[in-house]
Amino acid sequence: MSLESEVDLPGGAVLPGALPDALRAELIAFRRDLHMHPELGNQEFRTTAAIKERLERAGLKPRVLAVGTGLVCDIGVEGEQWDGGPSMLAMRADIDGLPIPDTKAECPYRSTVPDRAHACGHDVHTTVVLGAGLVLAELHRQGALPRPVRLIFQPAEEVLPGGAADAIKCGALEGVGAIIAVHCDPRVDAGRIGLREGPITSACDRLEIGLDGPGGHTARPHLTTDLVTAAARVVTDVPALVSRRFDSRSGLAITWGRVESGHAPNVIPQHAELSGTVRCLDLEAWRQAPDVVVAAIDEIANLHRAKSEINYVRGVPPVVNEPGVTELLREAMIARRGVESVEGTEQSLGGEDFSWYLERVPGAMARLGVRTPGERHIRDLHQGDFDVDESAITVGVELFTAAALVNGLR
């Protein structure tokens, strides 16, 4: 791999030039192969094997996580495994797909797996970190990598509470001083990234509720528990009640996705089920949310004489970008592509388990633009027709490569 220097950095360091055509083509082919073979969380065996094989061909020594999928790989440390030397900059990718069908028409790399799709861009994230690893490995061989780097290919991001927790238990953060990631953003043009200091995503938990009562005839609701009405009041009253128990600036919102009860129009049922999500912009409010939400559900259920069984599934806290690492990404992108390549971004209500890493080490996530410039139609995340402008892969590789070099000068 030939990497010609293009951009001078303070201290005499240089950023590599444009990716060689052969590597760019290989990365696009690698991404398309992943796109055709999506695997769900904790089932990413083929994906893990493909990443491992390519890293080994580059002379690296990746280590599969003890959970069986996902892997980490160190570059620029003795024996390719950290020995207590300078702290590493980690680059994280999530490798799992989603349980939805791929609905793209006339696409040669559509998913070949029924009801499975890479509809959130994890195939792009994985390819970006792989490509950065290949470039950095070559720089290390040339003696041009100033500090060690760790690649983290994490399973099960889409599975609450997220595979990041398992990766951390497997030692993924051992020796790591800072961590960076990207997430595809179909609202941002390819060639640009979006950055924000502080919270960039939201907390996301899941609610599963069962309501029970003796049931009866709809002619005599006063003699039993009117369970459908009780469920309806939980749906409407709990979000309203909770909203009055948090500062409105916390952005805490309960939204229901499923309500089921009953089978006949003249029978009051004995059981009802509700499920939904709790999303929150504020980290401290998220920490208080389970107690407040559960108390509100019980309060409304008791009012209607319904017995409640509540499963509050803890999800992920907000991703809170540390200012210093956010600035590192900004410096890296500007050094590589100019000041116009960076734009601000708003906090989203989506959840991301990258937040678990940031509970332990400073880090930041950038929005990676994947929209073809000038395109009017925006393909949203988690939709079956989601796709990207593949030039974004090169942009992501350049961003991470530059970040590793800029970080080494700090």
N, C-alpha and C positions, 0 to 999 in steps of 0.2 A: 504494500500500500504506500503510495507516494503522497506525502502531505507537504505542500509548499506553504511556507510562512507568508502571511498576508498583512496582519495587523500587529504593530508594535505595542507592547504594554510597558508600564513603568518597570524599571529594574532590568531591562534588557530582554524580557520574555516576549514571546510572540504567540499569536493565535494562528492555528493552521488555516490554510486557505480553503477553497471550496472542496467539498467531498469529491473524491474521484468518481467518474461516471459509473465505473463498475460497482463501487460500493453503494452508490445511490440506487442503482438498479437492483442490487441484491437485497437491499433493505425493503424496497417496495415489494419485491417478490416474497420476502419473508412475511411482511405484514399481510399480504393477500393470502398466503398459505394459512396463517392464523385465522384470518377472517372466514375462510372456508371451513375451518375445523374448530369452532368455538366449543369450549368446555365449561361447565358450571363450577362454582366454587368448591374447592377441595377435591375436584375430579380432573384437574388440569395435568394429567400425566403426559399426554402427547405434547402439550405446549412446553412443559418443563423439560422433556427430553430434547425437543428441538432447540431450545435456548442453550441447554447444557452442551449439546454437540457442537454448536457454533462457537461457543466460548472456548471449548477445549481445542478446536481447530486453530484458534488464535493463540494457543499456548498458555491459556489461563486455566485455573483450577477451581471451577465452581463447586459449591457444596449444596446438595439438595437439603431442604429443611427437614427436620425430624418428623414433621406431619405428613411427609410423603410427596407433597407437591410444592412448587416454588423453590427458589434457590438464592444464594448470595455468592458474590464473587469479588475478591479483593484484587486491586491493581496497584502496584507500586510499593508493596511491602515484602519483607523478607519471607521467602517460602510461600508467597501469595496468601499469607494469613497473618493478621495483625499480631504484633508481638509487644505491644505497649509503646510503640513509637509515636510519631505525630498523629494527632487525631484525624480521622478520615472525614471526608465529605461523602455522604451517602446519596445515591440517586435511586429513587424508588419508582417501580412500575407495578401496576396491578395486572394480572394475567387472565382473569376469569371473564366468561361471557354471561349472557342473560337468557332466561327461559322464555324467549319470545321468538316467533317466526321471522325470518328474513324475508321482507316483502319487496326488495329491490327488483325491478324488472330489467331484463337484458343486461345483466351484470355478470361478467365471466368469473368473478370471485365471490358470488353469492354463497351463503352458508350451505354446506352439503348435509348438515345435521338438522333433522326436523325439529322445529320449535326451539331452536337455539340460534343466537345471533350475537355478534360483537356490536351491539347497538349503543355502546357508551364510549367507544374509542380505546378500550383497553389494549386492543391489538396495536394501536398506534403508540400508546404509552410504552408498551413492551419493546417495540421496534426502536423507539427513540433511545431508550436506555441501553439496549443491545448495541445500537450503532455508536453511541457515545463510548461504550466500553471498548469497542474495537478500535476506535480512533485513539483513545487514551492509552490502550495497551501498546499501540505503535509508538506513541509519544514516549512512553516509559522505556521502550527498547532503545529509543534515540537519546535517552537521558534528559528528556524535556518535560517530564511530569514532576512538578515541584512538591506535591504532597500526595499521600495515598488516597485512593478512592474506593468506595464499596458500591457495588451494584446490588440492589435488592429487587428481586422479582417475586412479588407477594401474591399468594393465592387468596381467593374468597373475599374480595373487597365488597361484593354485592350481598354477602351473607352476614346479617347482624349477629354479633357486634363487630364483625369484620375480621378478616384474616391477619390484619396488622398485629393484633394481640398475640396470635400464635407465632408470627415471625419474631416479635420481640422476645417471647419466651424461648425461642430457639437461638437467641443471641445475635439477632440481626443488628442491634444497635451497639454491641460491644465495641468500644474503640471509636465510635462515631461522635464527632463534634458538632456536626450540622447535617441537615438532610433537606433535599430539594425534590420536587416533583412537578409534573405538568398534568393538566386535565384538558382534554379537547373541549373547545368552545365553538359551537357552530354559529355564534353571533359575531365572532371576530374573524377578520380576513386572514387567510394564510399569509405568512410572512410577518405577522405581528403577534405579540403576546399581551395579555392583560395582567396587571399587577395591582395589589392592594395590601397595604399594611394593616395588621389586625385581622379580625374575623373575615374570612372570604367565603366560607360555607356556614351552614347551620347545623345545630344538633338535630338528630333524628332518632326517635324511639318508636316502638310499636306497642299498640294497645290491643289486647284480646280480652273480651268481656263475655261472660255467660250470665244470663239472668234467669232465675227459676221462680215458679209459683205453682199452685195446685191446679190451675187450669179450670175450665168450666164452660158454660153456655153463654153465648153473647147476649142472651136475654137477661142474664143475672150477673153483670160485672161487679155489682156491689157485694156479692157473696164470695168473691174470689180475688185474685190478683190480676188486674187487667194488664197482662204482660206486654202486649203490643204498645199500649199507651205508655207503660213504664219505659220500654225501649226507646220510644219516640222522644220521651222527655230527657232521657240520657243523651240522645243524639243532639237535641237542641239546647238543653239547659246546662250540661256540663261545660261545653266550650265557653258559654256566656259567663258561668260562675267562675271558672278558672281565670278568665280574662280580667276579672275584678280582683283577683288575688295576686296579680303580678303587675309590676310597672309595665305600662303599655309599650315602653321602649325596648323591652326584652323580646318583643316579637313572637311570643309563645302562641302557637296555633294548634288546635286539635282538629283534625279533618278525618271524617269517616270514609272508609272505602267499601265496607260490607255490613249489611244489616239483614239478618234472616230470622224469621219466626213464623210459625203456623203453617197449616195446610188446607184449612177449610174456612169459608167466610163466616160460619156461625159457631165456630169453636174458638174459645180463648185458649191459646197454647200454654203449655207448661214450661217451655224453654225458648229463649231467644239468644242470638249471638251477634255480637258487634265487634268489628275490628277497624283499626285506623292508625294514624300516626300522630305523634306529638313532635312538632318542630319548634326550634327556638333559636333566636339570633344571639342570645347572651349566655355566656358560659356559666355564670353564677346562678341564673334562673334555671338553667338546665339541671344543675345539681340539686335544686330544690323541687323540681317538677314531679318526681314520682310520688312523694308524700302528698303534695297538694292535689294532684290529679286523682289519685286513689281516694282521698277523703271526699272529693267532690262527687265522684261516682257513687260511693256508698251513701252519701247524703241524699242524692236524688233517688237512688234505688230504694232506700228505706222509706222515703216519703210516699212511695207507691207500693209499699209492702212487698217488694221483690227482693229475693236473695241474690246477692251478686258474688261472682267469682271472677277475680281480676288477675290477669297475667300482664304485668307491665314489663315489657322486654327492653332492657337497656340497650341502646344502639350506640351512637357515636357522639362525642362532643363536637362543637364547631372547630373547623380548621382555623387556627389563629396564627397568621403569618408574623414571624418575628421581624422587627424592622431591619436589623442588620443583614439577615439572610435575604430579605426582600430586596434590599439595596444591592446585594451581591448579584441577584438575578438581573436587576436593572442595569448594573454596570456591564455585566456579561453581554446582554442583548445589545446594548448601545455600542459596545466595543466591536461587536460582530456585524450589526446591521444598521446602526445609526439610531439617533434619538427618536425618529419618527416611527420606529418599529415597536415602541412601547406605549401602551395606553392604559388608562385607569379602568377599573372594573368594579362592579357593585357586589355586595354580599348576596349570595344566592341562598335559597331555602333548601337546596339539596344537601344531603349528608355525604360525608366522605371519611373513611376510616384512617386516612392519612393523619387525622387529628390525634390518634393514639401515639404516634411517634412524637408529635409536638408536645405531648404531656411530659416527655422525658428529655428531649434535646431541642434546641432551637432549629427552626426550619421554615420553609415557605413553599407554597404551591403557586405556579403561574397558570393562567389560562392560555392554552395554546390555540391560536387561531387556525381553524380548519375549513373556513368558508372560502370558496373560490371568489376572488375579488370581482365585484360586479354582479354576482349571483343574487337574484331576488328571493328565490325560495330558500327558506332556512329549514334544514332537516334537524328536528329536535332530538335530543338525547332520549334514549330508552324507547325509540320508535323503530319499527321494523325496516323503514327505508333509510335509516341513518347511514351516511357515508361521509368521506372527508376528501378534501383536496390533498393529494398525497405529497405535494411539495412541503406540507407541514412537517413531514418526517425529517427532512433535511434541516429545517429551522430548529426543531427540537434538539437534534444532534448537535448543531452548532451552539445552541444555548447552553446545553449541559457541558460540552467540551470547554467552552469559554469560561463557564462558571468554575470548573475545576482549576483552570489556570489562574484566573483572577483570585480565587480563594487561596491558592498557594502563595500569593504575593502579600497576603494580609498579615 
